[in-house]
Amino acid sequence: MIAALLLLSPDAAAFQHIAFCGNTPTHWNGTTTWRLTTSGGTMYSGLTNAQVEAAMGAGFDVWRDTTTCCSGFTHQYGGTTTTGYSSQDNTNAIEFEESNWPASFGSVNVTIAVTLPQWGGGCAIQNSDQLYNAVGFDFTVVNNPGFNDTDLQSIAAHEHGHWLGLDHSGVGAATMFASYSGGIGPRSLHADDEAGVCDSHPGTCGPMETSCDNNADDDSDGLVDCADPDCGGFGGCTCPVDGFVGCDNSVSGTTVGGFDTVDSWSCANWQTTGPEAVYTFTPNEDGPVTVTLSGLTADLDLFVTTENQGGCEPSNCASSGQQGTTTEQITFNGFAGVTYAVVADGYDGAQSGFTITTDCPDPQGGGDCDPLGGTLPCNGSVQGSNFGFSNNVQDYSCAGWETTGPEVVYQLTPTASGTVTLGLTNLTADLDLFVTTSASGQCDPGSCLGVSGNSDANPESLSFNATAGQTYMVVADGWDGATSNFTLSATCPGGGDADADADSDSDADSDADADSDADADADVDTDADSDTDTGSVGNVYEPVPTCGCNASGPGAAWLALPLALLFVRRR
């Protein structure tokens, strides 16, 4: 199972402090005391008070854990308070909002939490409050959060980093990285997080790898160079991603003529001095994932790592290293929404062609995919709704996301071969549009011919090449449980209609020239802040804050700075 987070080489730190006063970063002098706000004796209705206290305390503890972190930061729980978040009252309150999320902190469906630290002369933090959005988000404390759950300890660990004076990190595996993709990874600090808190709250550090390319075990922990987690952020310890393989899919490629960037892996006791090829996939379900490397003509080995900022992570991996051209295979416990990198790497300089195959957990549902919607006429349209239908299909081979709403299926039989354009319009919620081949009179999610997945209630449109007389299945399916009325239209070649009794629609081709980009959901931008770096998929984004500090410091004036954790839909 791949679960550990990367550690970062000290020569690749990317942590940031919220502000500097001269050469002094924002920090606490002495122990910070925090309190939890109660309303009617309850902190958060979704969890017990003890669960909230434990998650918040663990989120603070990770910043002072002497077994993993060299920080001198200290904290203590001061009990409960009826005072909520506010400015300059020194309560240091942590509050959950369950009824009316303040619009000033962003959309209720976007902002997860905000931290408001205040500091004065010398950048010493005087007060800090936090507000958690329990209106738009469900917080949990389990070790395997569901797809729509938000791990409270992970969010707390990140927000507590702001509490003690840290800004966002540029290291993708860091707790303070400006995105959260689900799971419990941020509960554990990355070496970059440790370096940041050690810089603002110095303590005593243990030995670390001092060089990542000297073929020596500098810190005597038995791990050399890239195999040591300390080197996680070193440029020579990552391999750039070459492409996307997806779940339940195969891709063929070659390492011949490629580049050798990684020779050492924490999960292997041998060197791989040949070039690498790297492909990514993201499971939609938790459970066992099997990755296979086959079709070899030379000795390539197989590695699976978590993906980080467009590269693999050699210090966080699983491996298969059979001798010669034997097929390699790895099975591990994958997590929904986590992106993994599959690496084919050459033993002793080997180079070869290959085929990578992924087998991901089957989606929930799995029932029949019958065309209960009836017939979609060529050059006509139907009015329909997916409300009241079943959620039997959640995963399509042509989409990188789940559709957890009910689906309604129509059959379409063009009378002439050529390009068919489908349109799904007049939506009130987020439905996606698919077309598949017909398998025993049902849709076939594993043989998907086209997809349109625009966000929200935006219209969908796709085109595909059809064969005369062949029946296709057209599916309107709901993202994240969505249901909606709709108009479904088909524009077919030849001007005829496969169903002589079907009604025609004079505006059936009104969406024929709509964008048929099958990757329309790959970039979902939030306008909740001024961030422009929102090219990642399925993450939680935060605005990069600005403050009034300058080189001479803010003097005696206190500065209140909200730092918001934002959510972007997982597509």
N, C-alpha and C positions, 0 to 999 in steps of 0.2 A: 504494500500500500504506500502511495506517495502522499505524505502528509506534512513533512517538515518544511519550514520556510528557509530560504537562503540566508546565509550570512555574507556580509560584504567586506571586501578587502579594505583596509584602512586607507589605501591610496586612491580609493574611488568613492569617497564619501560624497553624498549629495544632500545631506540634511540642511535645513534652513531654520534660522531663528526668526521669530516674529519681528523683532526689532533689535537694534543696537543703540546703546548710549555710549559714544566713543567706541572703545573696544569691548565693552561689556554687553553680553546678550541679555534678553529678558530672562528672568529667573526668580525663584523664591529665596528669600533669606530665612533660613530655619525651616521648621516643619509647617506644611500647609494642612489646615483642618477643614474638612468638607462635611456638609450636612445634606440630608435628603428631605425634601419637602413632602409633607403629607397633607391630604385633604380628607377629612373625616377619618383619619387614622390610616389611610391607604396611600401608598406611594404611587403604585401603578396597578390598575385593576386586572391587568393581564397576567400578573405574577404575584407571588406572595412577597411581603416586605423582606423576608429573609433572603429570597432569591434575588431581589433587587440589590440589597446590601452586599450580598456575596459577589455579584457580577461587577458592581461598581468598585468594590474593594480589590478584586482581582485585577481590574483594569488599571488601578493605581499601583498595585504590588509589582506588576511586571516592569515598571519603570525604576524599581529599587531592588529587584531580585539580585542578590550578590552572587548567586550561582551562575547567572547568565549576563549580568549587566554590572558595569563598573561605576554606576551612578551613586552620587551622594544625596540624591533626592529622597526626602522623607515625607510621609503624610500620616494623618490619623483621622479616623471617623469620629465626628463630633455629635452623632445622634441625629434625631429628627428635628425639623423646624416647620412652623406654619408659614414662614416667610418664603415667598417665591423668588424667582430670579429678578434682580434689579441692579441698579448701579450704585457703587460707592457705599454699601451698607456693611461690608465686611462679614456677611453671613456665609459666603461661599456656598450658595445653595444649588442643589441639583434637583430639577423639577421635571415632571412629566405633564405635558399638556394633552388632555384627552377630549376636549370639546371644541375649542376654538383656536386653531393655529394662527399666530400673528402673521398677517400678510406681509409685514415688513421683513420677515425672515424668509420669504420665498413661498412658492406654491406648496400647498399641503401634501401634494403627491410627489414632491421633489425633494424638499429639505427634510433630512432625517433628524438632525440635531444641530444646535449652535452652542458655541462656547464664547464667553465674553470676558476675557482677561483684562485687567486694568493694572497699569504700572505707573510709577512715579520716577523721582530722581534716581539715577543710576540704573534704570530699567528693572528695579525691584518690583515684582508683582505684588500688589496690595490686596487685590480681591479678584475672584473669578466665579462666575456663575455658569450654569449649563441648563439648557432647555431641550428636552427630547420630544419628538413629534409622535405621540401615540394616537393621533387622529388618522394620519395617513399610513402608519406602519405598525405592524404587529411584532413586538419584541419577544424573543425567546431566549432560553438559557441552555437548551439542549446541545449536545455535542455534534448533532447532525441536522442543522436547520433545514426546514423545507424550502421549496423553491421560492415561496412568497414570504418567508420569515426573515427577520432581521436579528442577527445575533447581538444581544445587548452587550456582552463583554467585549466583543470586537469593536463595536462602535464606541464603547466607553474607553477602551485603550487608546483609540485614535483621538477622541476628544480630550482625554486626560493629557495627551501629548501637547495639545494646544494650551491646556490649563497650565502646564509647567513651562510654556514659552516657546514651543517648537512650531514652525510653520510646516508646509508640505514638503515632502522629499521627492526627488526625481527618480528614486529607485523603486521599481515596480513592486518588489516583494516587501517593501518596508511598511510597517504599520502606519506611518505618516504619509504614505503615498496618497495622492489626491483621487483615489478611486477605491471602491469596495465592490467586489464581484460575488459576494455571498460567502457562506462558509464561516469557519472559525479561525482562519489563518492569522488575521490581525491580532488575535489574543497574544501571540508570541512576537517578541521584538526581533527585528532584523539588526544586523551589525551596524547598519547606518543609523537606525533609531538609537542604538546604544551610544554610538559616537556623538550624536546630537545631545542627548541628555548628559553624557559625561562632559561635554564641552561647557554646558551651562551650569551643571551641578557636579563638579569633579569628585570622583571617588577613587577607588583602587581597582585597576584592571588586571586581569590575568594575562598570560602571554598570548600573542597573536602571530599569525604568519606575517612575516615582514616583507617577503617577496613571493610573487606568484609565478615566477618563471625561472627559478634557479635550481629546480630539481632537488630541493632540500626541504626537510621538515623543520622549519624555523622555530615552531613552538612545541616540538616534541610531543605532538598528539597522535602521531602515527599516520597523518595525512599530509600528502605532498602537493604543493602548488594548487592546481584547479580542483583537486579532490578535497581540499580543505574548505569548509564553508566560509572561512574568513575571506576567501578569494572570490566570493560570489559575484562581485561587481567589477572584477578586473576584466578589461577589454579582451584579453586573450583567453578568458574562461567562459565564453559564451559562443554559440553558433547561430548565425542569423537564419530566420525561417525562409525556406524556399517556396513554400506553397501550402495549400489547404487540402487535407484528405477527407475530412468530415467523418461522421459516424456511419458505421455499416457500409463502408465504401472501400474502394481500392484505388491506388495511384501507382503508376510505374515511372521510374526515373533512373538516374545513374549518378554515381559519384565520380565517374571518369572525368578528369580535367577540372574537378572542383578544388575547393580550398580546405586545407587542414588548419583549423583554429583551436581544436580541443584534443588533447592527447590523454588527459587524466580525468577519471570519473570516480566519484565517491563510492559508487556501487560496484566498481570493478577493480580487481587487483592486477590488471594488465594495462599496457599502453595501446592506444589506437592512433597510430601515426598517419593513417590515410585521411583523405578528405571526407567531409560529412555532407549529408543531405538531410534536410529537416522539414517536416510537415506537421501541421497542427490539426487538432479536432477538439470539439467541446461536447461532452455528453449532455443529453437532456434529462437523464435519470441517474440517480445514485445506483451503484451496484458494480458487479464485476465487468471489467473491460478487458478484452483480449486483442493484442496487437501482434501481427505476424509479418515477418520479413522473409520473402521467398524469391525464387527465380535467380539465385546468385550464381555467378561464375568465378567469384573469388571470395576470400574470407572477410565478409562484412559482419559486424556485430550490431545488435539492436539495443537501443536505449530509449526509455520514456522518461521525460522530465516534466515538471510544470513549466509553462511558458511565461517569460518575463520580458516585457518591452520588446517584443519582436525577436526573441532569442530563446535558446534552451538554457537550462540551469544544471550544469554538470555536478554540482554539489547536492542535488536533490533529485535522485534518479532511481530507476530500476533497470536491470540489465539482463541480456541473454547473450552469451559468448560461446556458442558451439564452434568446434574446429572445422575448418574447411568451408565448404559450400552448403553445409546443413542448414535447413530452414530454422530461423530463430523465432521464438515466441515468448511473449510476456503477458501474464494475466495479473491485474491489480484492481483494487477497489477504487473506482472513479467516483467523482462527485459532480452532480448536475451544475452546469454553469461555469465549471473550472476548465480553462483551456490547457491542453497538454501538448507537448512537443514530442514527436516521434523522430528519432535520429538513427540513420544508417551510417555507421562509421567503420573505417577500414582498419583491420588488425595488421600491424607490421607493414603499413603503407598500401594495403590492398585497395583496389578500385574495381567497381563492378556495377552492372545494371541490377535492378531489383524491382520488386512489387511489395508495397506496404498495404496491408489490409487491416481494417479496424472492425471490431464486433462489440457494439455498445449494448447496454441493458435495453430490453424491450420496453417501450412506453406503456403506461397504464392504459387501460381501455382494451384494445385488441378485438373488439366485437366486429360485427358485420359492417360493411360499407356499401349498403344497398342504395340504388338510385331511387330513394323514396320521394324525391322531389318531382320525379316524372321526367318528361322529355323537354330538352331545351331546343327549340326550333332554330335551324339555320336562318340567318338574316331575319331574326325575330328576337323577342325577349319574353321573360316571365317575371312576374312579381312574386316574391317569396319572403321567407323568414326562416332562420335556423332555430327559433325558439320552439321548445317542445321536442326537439330531436335529441338523439343520444350523442355522448362524447365517446365514440368508439376508436377514433384515430387521433393521436397526438403528435405523431412524428412522420414527416414526409422526407423522402430521400433528397429532394431538391431544396429543402429549407434547413437552416441552422437554428431553428427555434421550435418550441412546442406550441401546439394549438390546443388549449385545454377547454375550449368551448365546444358546444355541439356542432356537428357538421351536417349539412344537407347536400345531397348528391343528385345531379341530373345527368342523363345520358344524351349524348350528342352524336349524330351520324351524318357527316357531310356527304353530299352526293358527288362532289368533285374534289380532286386532289389540289393541294396548295395551302396557302397560309390562312389560318383561322385566327381571328382576333376576338377575345372574350373581354367583357366589361362587367364590373360589379360596382354599381353606383347607388346613390340615394341612401347611403348608410347613416345610421345614428350611433354606431359603435364600431369597434375595430374588428372587422372580419377580413380574412385573407382569402385569396383566390388561387385554386390549384386545378390542374388538369392532369389526369393519369390515363394509362391504358386501362382497358377493361379486362378483368380476370374473373372468369366464371360469373359474369353479370354483375360484378362489384367493382368498386374502385380499387386500385392497387397502389398504396402509398409508397411501396418500394420501387415503383416504376413511374416516377413523376416526370411529366414532360414539360412542365412550366409552372411558375409561381409568381404571384405579385403580392407583396406584403408591406404596403405602405402603412405608416403609423396612424393611429386614431381612426376617425371616420372618413379618412380620405379615400377617394375612389380607387379601385384596383383595375388593372388592365394587363393582359398578357397576350402574346401571339405564339403559335406553334405550327409546325408543318403537319398537315393531316393527309390521310390516304382515303380516297373515295370508298364509301361503303363500310369503313371501319368505325366501330362505336368507341367513343371516348367518354370518360367520366369527368364531369366538371363539378368541383367541390367548393362550396362556401363554408369556411370553417372559422371559428371564433378564437382570437388570441386572448389568453388570460381569462377564459370563461365568457367572453363577450357573446351577446346575442343581439340581432338587429333585423329589421326589415330591409329589403334590398330590391334592386332591379338587376337582373342578370341577362346579358345580351350576347349574341354570337353573330359575327360577320364572317360568312363563309365564301369561298370562291364559287364561281359559276352562276351566282344570282338565284339559285334554286333553293328549295327547302326540303330537307330530308323527311319532314312530316307534313304531308299534304293537308292534314286537318289542323295544323297549328296556326294560331293567329299571327299575323305579321305585325310588326311594330315599325312605324315610320321613322323612329329615332333610334333604331337598334344599333346604328353605327356611330352614335354620338360620341362614344368613347374610343373609337377605333384608333385614333392617333394619340391616345394617352400613353404615358411613359410605361413601357413594359419591362423596366429594369427589374430583373429577378432578385437583385440585391438591395431593393429599396429600403429594407429594414436594417441594413448593415450599419448605417450611420444615423443614429437618433440623437438629435441635438436638443438640449434644454436651453430655454431662454431665461432661466431663473437667475442667471448672473452673466457677467461679461466674459466668461471663459470662452475662448475660441478653440481650445485644444480638447475637442470632444469627439475625436475620431475613433476611439475605442468602442467596443460593443459590450453591452451588458454590464456596465459598471456604475459606480456611484461617484459623482463628480462634485468637487468643491470649488468655489471661487478662490483664486489666489488673492489673499488680502493685501491691502496697502495700509500704511499707517502714517502718522504725522512725525515719526522720528526722523532725525537727520544726524549728521555726523557729530553734532554737539550734544545730542540727547534732548529729551523733552523738558528738562528742568524739573520743576516741582509739579507740573501739570499732570493729572492722571489722564491716561488715554484708554478708552473703552473700545475694544475691537471685536466685533462678532465674526466668528469663523464657522461657516455653515457646512455641514455634510449633506450632499445632495444625492438624489437617486435618479438614475436613468434606466429606463425599462430594459430588461434583459432580452435583447434580440441578437 
